[in-house]
Amino acid sequence: MLLSDVAAELNVSDSQVYHMVRSGELPAIKIGGRGQWRVERAKLEEYIQHKYAETASWVRENPLNERDADLP
């Protein structure tokens, strides 16, 4: 997938996806003479599942308090 496709899938900016790839957070390959980035759909799905698990862990470790319960 193109980085722009990944950005659309995650509903984030192209530059956010580029940073995720360059930091190693999201696995990708660089191909072609101009060195264009591509993300394999399976790797994106793995990344999304990892983020679900990471978020669930964070929620368990940071329970709502009364003040948070009042927020919309």
Biopython code that builds the backbone (N, CA, C, O; Angstrom):
import numpy as np
from Bio.PDB.StructureBuilder import StructureBuilder

atoms = [
    (1, "MET", "N", (0.845, -1.177, 0.000)),
    (1, "MET", "CA", (0.000, 0.000, 0.000)),
    (1, "MET", "C", (0.891, 1.241, 0.000)),
    (1, "MET", "O", (1.962, 1.245, 0.606)),
    (2, "LEU", "N", (0.449, 2.271, -0.670)),
    (2, "LEU", "CA", (1.127, 3.559, -0.609)),
    (2, "LEU", "C", (0.937, 4.162, 0.779)),
    (2, "LEU", "O", (-0.032, 3.849, 1.469)),
    (3, "LEU", "N", (1.862, 5.025, 1.184)),
    (3, "LEU", "CA", (1.709, 5.672, 2.490)),
    (3, "LEU", "C", (0.422, 6.483, 2.551)),
    (3, "LEU", "O", (-0.203, 6.581, 3.606)),
    (4, "SER", "N", (0.026, 7.061, 1.426)),
    (4, "SER", "CA", (-1.223, 7.824, 1.401)),
    (4, "SER", "C", (-2.433, 6.918, 1.627)),
    (4, "SER", "O", (-3.419, 7.337, 2.232)),
    (5, "ASP", "N", (-2.358, 5.670, 1.138)),
    (5, "ASP", "CA", (-3.439, 4.708, 1.383)),
    (5, "ASP", "C", (-3.502, 4.327, 2.860)),
    (5, "ASP", "O", (-4.582, 4.203, 3.436)),
    (6, "VAL", "N", (-2.331, 4.145, 3.460)),
    (6, "VAL", "CA", (-2.267, 3.824, 4.886)),
    (6, "VAL", "C", (-2.836, 4.988, 5.696)),
    (6, "VAL", "O", (-3.593, 4.780, 6.645)),
    (7, "ALA", "N", (-2.471, 6.205, 5.320)),
    (7, "ALA", "CA", (-2.978, 7.393, 6.017)),
    (7, "ALA", "C", (-4.498, 7.449, 5.942)),
    (7, "ALA", "O", (-5.160, 7.753, 6.935)),
    (8, "ALA", "N", (-5.048, 7.161, 4.780)),
    (8, "ALA", "CA", (-6.505, 7.171, 4.619)),
    (8, "ALA", "C", (-7.144, 6.085, 5.481)),
    (8, "ALA", "O", (-8.173, 6.314, 6.116)),
    (9, "GLU", "N", (-6.534, 4.911, 5.500)),
    (9, "GLU", "CA", (-7.059, 3.788, 6.292)),
    (9, "GLU", "C", (-7.073, 4.113, 7.786)),
    (9, "GLU", "O", (-8.018, 3.762, 8.492)),
    (10, "LEU", "N", (-6.018, 4.786, 8.264)),
    (10, "LEU", "CA", (-5.912, 5.121, 9.690)),
    (10, "LEU", "C", (-6.531, 6.470, 10.024)),
    (10, "LEU", "O", (-6.647, 6.831, 11.195)),
    (11, "ASN", "N", (-6.925, 7.207, 9.008)),
    (11, "ASN", "CA", (-7.492, 8.544, 9.176)),
    (11, "ASN", "C", (-6.511, 9.488, 9.880)),
    (11, "ASN", "O", (-6.860, 10.192, 10.828)),
    (12, "VAL", "N", (-5.277, 9.472, 9.383)),
    (12, "VAL", "CA", (-4.226, 10.360, 9.872)),
    (12, "VAL", "C", (-3.559, 11.003, 8.658)),
    (12, "VAL", "O", (-3.887, 10.670, 7.519)),
    (13, "SER", "N", (-2.641, 11.906, 8.894)),
    (13, "SER", "CA", (-1.978, 12.586, 7.787)),
    (13, "SER", "C", (-0.886, 11.719, 7.163)),
    (13, "SER", "O", (-0.370, 10.797, 7.794)),
    (14, "ASP", "N", (-0.551, 12.028, 5.931)),
    (14, "ASP", "CA", (0.543, 11.340, 5.249)),
    (14, "ASP", "C", (1.834, 11.503, 6.037)),
    (14, "ASP", "O", (2.611, 10.555, 6.147)),
    (15, "SER", "N", (2.075, 12.683, 6.585)),
    (15, "SER", "CA", (3.314, 12.919, 7.321)),
    (15, "SER", "C", (3.372, 12.090, 8.607)),
    (15, "SER", "O", (4.455, 11.682, 9.025)),
    (16, "GLN", "N", (2.224, 11.837, 9.237)),
    (16, "GLN", "CA", (2.210, 10.979, 10.424)),
    (16, "GLN", "C", (2.611, 9.557, 10.052)),
    (16, "GLN", "O", (3.374, 8.917, 10.776)),
    (17, "VAL", "N", (2.103, 9.063, 8.933)),
    (17, "VAL", "CA", (2.459, 7.717, 8.486)),
    (17, "VAL", "C", (3.939, 7.675, 8.123)),
    (17, "VAL", "O", (4.624, 6.714, 8.472)),
    (18, "TYR", "N", (4.442, 8.679, 7.440)),
    (18, "TYR", "CA", (5.854, 8.734, 7.081)),
    (18, "TYR", "C", (6.711, 8.668, 8.342)),
    (18, "TYR", "O", (7.711, 7.949, 8.368)),
    (19, "HIS", "N", (6.340, 9.397, 9.376)),
    (19, "HIS", "CA", (7.085, 9.379, 10.643)),
    (19, "HIS", "C", (7.025, 7.984, 11.275)),
    (19, "HIS", "O", (8.029, 7.497, 11.794)),
    (20, "MET", "N", (5.856, 7.342, 11.235)),
    (20, "MET", "CA", (5.708, 5.996, 11.797)),
    (20, "MET", "C", (6.619, 5.005, 11.072)),
    (20, "MET", "O", (7.206, 4.124, 11.701)),
    (21, "VAL", "N", (6.735, 5.147, 9.766)),
    (21, "VAL", "CA", (7.593, 4.271, 8.974)),
    (21, "VAL", "C", (9.061, 4.564, 9.258)),
    (21, "VAL", "O", (9.843, 3.646, 9.503)),
    (22, "ARG", "N", (9.433, 5.832, 9.225)),
    (22, "ARG", "CA", (10.838, 6.215, 9.432)),
    (22, "ARG", "C", (11.330, 5.901, 10.834)),
    (22, "ARG", "O", (12.517, 5.639, 11.025)),
    (23, "SER", "N", (10.435, 5.922, 11.825)),
    (23, "SER", "CA", (10.825, 5.611, 13.205)),
    (23, "SER", "C", (10.884, 4.107, 13.453)),
    (23, "SER", "O", (11.401, 3.665, 14.479)),
    (24, "GLY", "N", (10.349, 3.312, 12.505)),
    (24, "GLY", "CA", (10.329, 1.869, 12.667)),
    (24, "GLY", "C", (9.068, 1.355, 13.353)),
    (24, "GLY", "O", (8.913, 0.149, 13.543)),
    (25, "GLU", "N", (8.177, 2.253, 13.723)),
    (25, "GLU", "CA", (6.941, 1.857, 14.387)),
    (25, "GLU", "C", (6.058, 1.015, 13.464)),
    (25, "GLU", "O", (5.416, 0.064, 13.910)),
    (26, "LEU", "N", (6.029, 1.365, 12.189)),
    (26, "LEU", "CA", (5.234, 0.649, 11.197)),
    (26, "LEU", "C", (6.181, 0.075, 10.140)),
    (26, "LEU", "O", (6.833, 0.833, 9.423)),
    (27, "PRO", "N", (6.264, -1.265, 10.034)),
    (27, "PRO", "CA", (7.173, -1.867, 9.052)),
    (27, "PRO", "C", (6.775, -1.505, 7.620)),
    (27, "PRO", "O", (5.598, -1.508, 7.262)),
    (28, "ALA", "N", (7.792, -1.193, 6.814)),
    (28, "ALA", "CA", (7.567, -0.834, 5.414)),
    (28, "ALA", "C", (8.826, -1.168, 4.622)),
    (28, "ALA", "O", (9.886, -1.439, 5.187)),
    (29, "ILE", "N", (8.685, -1.141, 3.315)),
    (29, "ILE", "CA", (9.841, -1.325, 2.439)),
    (29, "ILE", "C", (9.962, -0.115, 1.516)),
    (29, "ILE", "O", (8.982, 0.568, 1.219)),
    (30, "LYS", "N", (11.172, 0.122, 1.080)),
    (30, "LYS", "CA", (11.454, 1.210, 0.146)),
    (30, "LYS", "C", (11.812, 0.563, -1.177)),
    (30, "LYS", "O", (12.753, -0.228, -1.249)),
    (31, "ILE", "N", (11.066, 0.893, -2.233)),
    (31, "ILE", "CA", (11.285, 0.240, -3.528)),
    (31, "ILE", "C", (11.404, 1.259, -4.652)),
    (31, "ILE", "O", (11.055, 2.430, -4.506)),
    (32, "GLY", "N", (11.902, 0.776, -5.760)),
    (32, "GLY", "CA", (11.977, 1.597, -6.966)),
    (32, "GLY", "C", (13.138, 2.563, -6.961)),
    (32, "GLY", "O", (13.787, 2.788, -5.939)),
    (33, "GLY", "N", (13.382, 3.128, -8.130)),
    (33, "GLY", "CA", (14.485, 4.056, -8.310)),
    (33, "GLY", "C", (14.358, 5.316, -7.481)),
    (33, "GLY", "O", (15.361, 5.908, -7.081)),
    (34, "ARG", "N", (13.124, 5.729, -7.221)),
    (34, "ARG", "CA", (12.908, 6.939, -6.423)),
    (34, "ARG", "C", (12.716, 6.616, -4.950)),
    (34, "ARG", "O", (12.477, 7.516, -4.145)),
    (35, "GLY", "N", (12.817, 5.351, -4.591)),
    (35, "GLY", "CA", (12.735, 4.950, -3.197)),
    (35, "GLY", "C", (11.377, 5.217, -2.571)),
    (35, "GLY", "O", (11.296, 5.824, -1.502)),
    (36, "GLN", "N", (10.326, 4.779, -3.214)),
    (36, "GLN", "CA", (8.983, 4.993, -2.682)),
    (36, "GLN", "C", (8.674, 3.943, -1.618)),
    (36, "GLN", "O", (9.036, 2.775, -1.757)),
    (37, "TRP", "N", (8.006, 4.374, -0.566)),
    (37, "TRP", "CA", (7.651, 3.497, 0.543)),
    (37, "TRP", "C", (6.371, 2.729, 0.238)),
    (37, "TRP", "O", (5.436, 3.255, -0.367)),
    (38, "ARG", "N", (6.354, 1.452, 0.680)),
    (38, "ARG", "CA", (5.168, 0.609, 0.584)),
    (38, "ARG", "C", (4.992, -0.142, 1.894)),
    (38, "ARG", "O", (5.963, -0.565, 2.522)),
    (39, "VAL", "N", (3.732, -0.302, 2.296)),
    (39, "VAL", "CA", (3.390, -1.054, 3.501)),
    (39, "VAL", "C", (2.526, -2.232, 3.072)),
    (39, "VAL", "O", (1.512, -2.055, 2.397)),
    (40, "GLU", "N", (2.927, -3.420, 3.463)),
    (40, "GLU", "CA", (2.145, -4.608, 3.158)),
    (40, "GLU", "C", (0.873, -4.592, 4.010)),
    (40, "GLU", "O", (0.926, -4.285, 5.201)),
    (41, "ARG", "N", (-0.256, -4.920, 3.406)),
    (41, "ARG", "CA", (-1.532, -4.894, 4.137)),
    (41, "ARG", "C", (-1.468, -5.753, 5.399)),
    (41, "ARG", "O", (-1.994, -5.353, 6.438)),
    (42, "ALA", "N", (-0.843, -6.909, 5.330)),
    (42, "ALA", "CA", (-0.734, -7.787, 6.508)),
    (42, "ALA", "C", (0.029, -7.086, 7.631)),
    (42, "ALA", "O", (-0.322, -7.232, 8.802)),
    (43, "LYS", "N", (1.064, -6.331, 7.286)),
    (43, "LYS", "CA", (1.828, -5.593, 8.307)),
    (43, "LYS", "C", (0.977, -4.490, 8.918)),
    (43, "LYS", "O", (1.068, -4.232, 10.119)),
    (44, "LEU", "N", (0.156, -3.839, 8.112)),
    (44, "LEU", "CA", (-0.730, -2.810, 8.630)),
    (44, "LEU", "C", (-1.743, -3.431, 9.581)),
    (44, "LEU", "O", (-2.019, -2.873, 10.643)),
    (45, "GLU", "N", (-2.301, -4.581, 9.211)),
    (45, "GLU", "CA", (-3.266, -5.259, 10.075)),
    (45, "GLU", "C", (-2.616, -5.681, 11.393)),
    (45, "GLU", "O", (-3.235, -5.564, 12.451)),
    (46, "GLU", "N", (-1.376, -6.170, 11.338)),
    (46, "GLU", "CA", (-0.639, -6.520, 12.558)),
    (46, "GLU", "C", (-0.432, -5.279, 13.427)),
    (46, "GLU", "O", (-0.590, -5.331, 14.647)),
    (47, "TYR", "N", (-0.080, -4.172, 12.789)),
    (47, "TYR", "CA", (0.131, -2.921, 13.511)),
    (47, "TYR", "C", (-1.153, -2.490, 14.216)),
    (47, "TYR", "O", (-1.121, -2.093, 15.381)),
    (48, "ILE", "N", (-2.275, -2.569, 13.516)),
    (48, "ILE", "CA", (-3.561, -2.172, 14.098)),
    (48, "ILE", "C", (-3.897, -3.071, 15.286)),
    (48, "ILE", "O", (-4.328, -2.574, 16.326)),
    (49, "GLN", "N", (-3.709, -4.384, 15.150)),
    (49, "GLN", "CA", (-3.980, -5.298, 16.263)),
    (49, "GLN", "C", (-3.078, -5.003, 17.457)),
    (49, "GLN", "O", (-3.522, -5.056, 18.604)),
    (50, "HIS", "N", (-1.815, -4.694, 17.187)),
    (50, "HIS", "CA", (-0.879, -4.326, 18.257)),
    (50, "HIS", "C", (-1.366, -3.064, 18.975)),
    (50, "HIS", "O", (-1.295, -2.980, 20.201)),
    (51, "LYS", "N", (-1.851, -2.101, 18.226)),
    (51, "LYS", "CA", (-2.346, -0.858, 18.825)),
    (51, "LYS", "C", (-3.597, -1.096, 19.667)),
    (51, "LYS", "O", (-3.776, -0.460, 20.705)),
    (52, "TYR", "N", (-4.477, -2.026, 19.217)),
    (52, "TYR", "CA", (-5.641, -2.387, 20.030)),
    (52, "TYR", "C", (-5.184, -2.969, 21.365)),
    (52, "TYR", "O", (-5.701, -2.587, 22.415)),
    (53, "ALA", "N", (-4.223, -3.886, 21.336)),
    (53, "ALA", "CA", (-3.715, -4.508, 22.564)),
    (53, "ALA", "C", (-3.036, -3.476, 23.454)),
    (53, "ALA", "O", (-3.224, -3.479, 24.671)),
    (54, "GLU", "N", (-2.253, -2.599, 22.851)),
    (54, "GLU", "CA", (-1.563, -1.542, 23.601)),
    (54, "GLU", "C", (-2.574, -0.607, 24.269)),
    (54, "GLU", "O", (-2.400, -0.220, 25.425)),
    (55, "THR", "N", (-3.610, -0.253, 23.548)),
    (55, "THR", "CA", (-4.641, 0.637, 24.086)),
    (55, "THR", "C", (-5.411, -0.046, 25.213)),
    (55, "THR", "O", (-5.699, 0.582, 26.232)),
    (56, "ALA", "N", (-5.746, -1.325, 25.041)),
    (56, "ALA", "CA", (-6.464, -2.065, 26.083)),
    (56, "ALA", "C", (-5.633, -2.124, 27.360)),
    (56, "ALA", "O", (-6.171, -1.981, 28.457)),
    (57, "SER", "N", (-4.335, -2.334, 27.224)),
    (57, "SER", "CA", (-3.444, -2.356, 28.382)),
    (57, "SER", "C", (-3.420, -0.989, 29.066)),
    (57, "SER", "O", (-3.478, -0.898, 30.292)),
    (58, "TRP", "N", (-3.336, 0.059, 28.271)),
    (58, "TRP", "CA", (-3.321, 1.416, 28.832)),
    (58, "TRP", "C", (-4.619, 1.704, 29.588)),
    (58, "TRP", "O", (-4.590, 2.294, 30.667)),
    (59, "VAL", "N", (-5.752, 1.292, 29.029)),
    (59, "VAL", "CA", (-7.055, 1.520, 29.665)),
    (59, "VAL", "C", (-7.117, 0.787, 31.007)),
    (59, "VAL", "O", (-7.607, 1.335, 31.995)),
    (60, "ARG", "N", (-6.617, -0.457, 31.038)),
    (60, "ARG", "CA", (-6.608, -1.215, 32.292)),
    (60, "ARG", "C", (-5.757, -0.532, 33.352)),
    (60, "ARG", "O", (-6.112, -0.520, 34.531)),
    (61, "GLU", "N", (-4.640, 0.031, 32.934)),
    (61, "GLU", "CA", (-3.704, 0.668, 33.863)),
    (61, "GLU", "C", (-4.112, 2.087, 34.246)),
    (61, "GLU", "O", (-3.565, 2.649, 35.195)),
    (62, "ASN", "N", (-5.051, 2.667, 33.531)),
    (62, "ASN", "CA", (-5.484, 4.044, 33.772)),
    (62, "ASN", "C", (-7.008, 4.107, 33.839)),
    (62, "ASN", "O", (-7.656, 4.629, 32.932)),
    (63, "PRO", "N", (-7.571, 3.571, 34.919)),
    (63, "PRO", "CA", (-9.037, 3.548, 35.005)),
    (63, "PRO", "C", (-9.626, 4.952, 35.075)),
    (63, "PRO", "O", (-8.961, 5.906, 35.477)),
    (64, "LEU", "N", (-10.884, 5.051, 34.674)),
    (64, "LEU", "CA", (-11.592, 6.328, 34.743)),
    (64, "LEU", "C", (-11.701, 6.776, 36.193)),
    (64, "LEU", "O", (-11.882, 5.959, 37.096)),
    (65, "ASN", "N", (-11.590, 8.069, 36.402)),
    (65, "ASN", "CA", (-11.907, 8.603, 37.731)),
    (65, "ASN", "C", (-13.176, 9.420, 37.595)),
    (65, "ASN", "O", (-13.682, 9.588, 36.486)),
    (66, "GLU", "N", (-13.695, 9.926, 38.682)),
    (66, "GLU", "CA", (-14.977, 10.648, 38.632)),
    (66, "GLU", "C", (-14.939, 11.826, 37.668)),
    (66, "GLU", "O", (-15.910, 12.065, 36.949)),
    (67, "ARG", "N", (-13.850, 12.553, 37.642)),
    (67, "ARG", "CA", (-13.739, 13.712, 36.753)),
    (67, "ARG", "C", (-13.840, 13.281, 35.294)),
    (67, "ARG", "O", (-14.525, 13.936, 34.508)),
    (68, "ASP", "N", (-13.171, 12.191, 34.916)),
    (68, "ASP", "CA", (-13.214, 11.704, 33.539)),
    (68, "ASP", "C", (-14.609, 11.227, 33.154)),
    (68, "ASP", "O", (-15.016, 11.376, 32.002)),
    (69, "ALA", "N", (-15.329, 10.668, 34.081)),
    (69, "ALA", "CA", (-16.664, 10.134, 33.799)),
    (69, "ALA", "C", (-17.633, 11.238, 33.367)),
    (69, "ALA", "O", (-18.620, 10.962, 32.685)),
    (70, "ASP", "N", (-17.358, 12.476, 33.757)),
    (70, "ASP", "CA", (-18.221, 13.590, 33.398)),
    (70, "ASP", "C", (-17.959, 14.125, 31.992)),
    (70, "ASP", "O", (-18.753, 14.913, 31.479)),
    (71, "LEU", "N", (-16.856, 13.708, 31.359)),
    (71, "LEU", "CA", (-16.532, 14.200, 30.019)),
    (71, "LEU", "C", (-17.391, 13.492, 28.983)),
    (71, "LEU", "O", (-17.747, 12.327, 29.163)),
    (72, "PRO", "N", (-17.729, 14.191, 27.889)),
    (72, "PRO", "CA", (-18.554, 13.549, 26.837)),
    (72, "PRO", "C", (-17.834, 12.438, 26.110)),
    (72, "PRO", "O", (-18.404, 11.819, 25.211)),
]
sb = StructureBuilder()
sb.init_structure("model")
sb.init_model(0)
sb.init_chain("A")
sb.init_seg("    ")
for serial, (resi, resn, name, xyz) in enumerate(atoms, 1):
    if name == "N":
        sb.init_residue(resn, " ", resi, " ")
    sb.init_atom(name, np.array(xyz, "f"), 0.0, 1.0, " ", f" {name:<3s}", serial, name[0])
structure = sb.get_structure()
